[in-house]
């Protein structure tokens, strides 16, 4: 599978709420450096799995609308808007944030991520 297809699989509908799906796409030595409106996070494999678990408890649906995706060998840049539906209000889709991330892949898994997000 191409690097671009792996990244698209990661952002497909509801994948970010499925621990097993996320775990299968992450390299065991993954590091995600994330600059958000609330500060900087540096997440490893376990922390990303924990985040996925937390998201799955708060949201019933997750959808990433990719607007740009560019592949260069084992590196993929993707820009997307992340929408969710909460357990409290499953009929209303709300924007979680706008994202831009560059992924480096190793062994056909997400290995290094450099992400920025804004509400």
C-alpha positions as CSV (number, residue, x, y, z in Angstrom):
1,X,0.0,0.0,0.0
2,X,1.3,3.5,-0.8
3,X,2.1,6.0,1.9
4,X,-0.8,8.1,0.7
5,X,-3.2,5.2,1.0
6,X,-2.0,4.4,4.5
7,X,-2.6,8.1,5.6
8,X,-6.0,8.1,4.0
9,X,-6.9,4.8,5.9
10,X,-5.9,6.6,9.1
11,X,-8.3,9.5,8.4
12,X,-11.2,7.5,7.0
13,X,-14.6,7.9,8.7
14,X,-14.6,6.8,12.3
15,X,-11.1,5.3,12.1
16,X,-9.8,7.7,14.8
17,X,-12.4,6.2,17.2
18,X,-11.3,2.6,16.6
19,X,-8.3,1.6,18.8
20,X,-7.5,-1.5,16.8
21,X,-7.5,0.3,13.4
22,X,-5.3,3.1,14.8
23,X,-3.0,0.6,16.5
24,X,-2.5,-1.3,13.2
25,X,-1.4,1.9,11.4
26,X,1.1,3.2,14.0
27,X,4.7,2.3,14.1
28,X,5.7,1.1,17.6
29,X,8.2,4.0,17.8
30,X,5.8,6.7,16.6
31,X,6.2,10.2,17.8
32,X,3.6,12.9,17.0
33,X,4.6,16.5,17.6
34,X,1.4,18.5,17.9
35,X,1.1,22.3,18.1
36,X,-2.4,23.2,19.0
37,X,-4.3,26.3,20.1
38,X,-3.8,25.0,23.7
39,X,-0.1,24.3,23.5
40,X,2.5,21.7,22.4
41,X,2.1,17.9,22.8
42,X,4.6,15.2,22.0
43,X,2.8,11.9,21.9
44,X,4.2,8.4,21.7
45,X,2.4,5.1,20.7
46,X,0.7,4.5,24.1
47,X,-0.4,8.2,24.4
48,X,-2.0,8.1,20.9
49,X,-3.8,4.9,21.7
50,X,-5.0,6.5,25.0
51,X,-6.2,9.5,23.1
52,X,-8.1,7.3,20.7
53,X,-9.7,5.5,23.6
54,X,-10.8,8.9,25.1
55,X,-12.2,10.1,21.8
56,X,-14.2,6.9,21.3
57,X,-15.8,7.5,24.7
58,X,-16.8,11.1,23.9
59,X,-17.9,10.8,20.2
60,X,-20.2,8.5,18.3
61,X,-18.9,9.6,14.9
62,X,-15.7,11.1,13.5
63,X,-15.1,12.4,10.0
64,X,-12.0,14.0,8.5
65,X,-12.7,16.0,5.4
66,X,-9.4,16.1,3.5
67,X,-8.9,19.1,1.3
68,X,-5.3,18.5,0.3
69,X,-3.0,15.5,0.3
70,X,0.4,15.3,-1.2
71,X,2.8,12.3,-1.3
72,X,6.5,12.3,-1.8
73,X,8.0,8.8,-1.3
74,X,7.5,8.0,2.4
75,X,6.2,11.4,3.4
76,X,2.6,12.6,3.1
77,X,1.3,16.1,3.8
78,X,-2.4,16.3,4.6
79,X,-4.8,19.2,5.3
80,X,-8.2,18.4,6.7
81,X,-11.1,19.5,8.9
82,X,-12.1,17.1,11.7
83,X,-15.8,16.8,12.5
84,X,-17.4,14.8,15.3
85,X,-20.8,13.9,16.7
86,X,-21.1,13.8,20.5
87,X,-22.8,11.1,22.5
88,X,-25.0,13.8,24.0
89,X,-26.1,15.1,20.6
90,X,-25.5,12.5,17.9
91,X,-27.6,14.3,15.3
92,X,-25.4,17.5,15.2
93,X,-22.0,17.4,13.5
94,X,-19.6,19.9,14.9
95,X,-16.2,21.0,13.8
96,X,-13.5,19.9,16.2
97,X,-10.6,21.7,14.5
98,X,-8.7,22.4,11.3
99,X,-5.5,20.4,10.9
100,X,-2.3,20.3,8.9
101,X,0.1,17.4,9.4
102,X,3.1,15.9,7.7
103,X,3.6,12.2,8.2
104,X,6.8,10.2,7.7
105,X,6.2,6.5,7.2
106,X,8.5,3.6,8.2
107,X,7.8,0.0,7.5
108,X,4.4,1.0,6.0
109,X,3.3,2.5,9.3
110,X,2.9,6.1,10.6
111,X,6.3,6.9,12.2
112,X,6.8,10.6,12.7
113,X,4.0,13.2,12.6
114,X,4.3,17.0,12.7
115,X,0.9,18.5,13.2
116,X,-0.7,21.8,13.7
117,X,-4.4,22.4,14.6
118,X,-6.6,25.4,15.2
119,X,-10.3,25.8,16.2
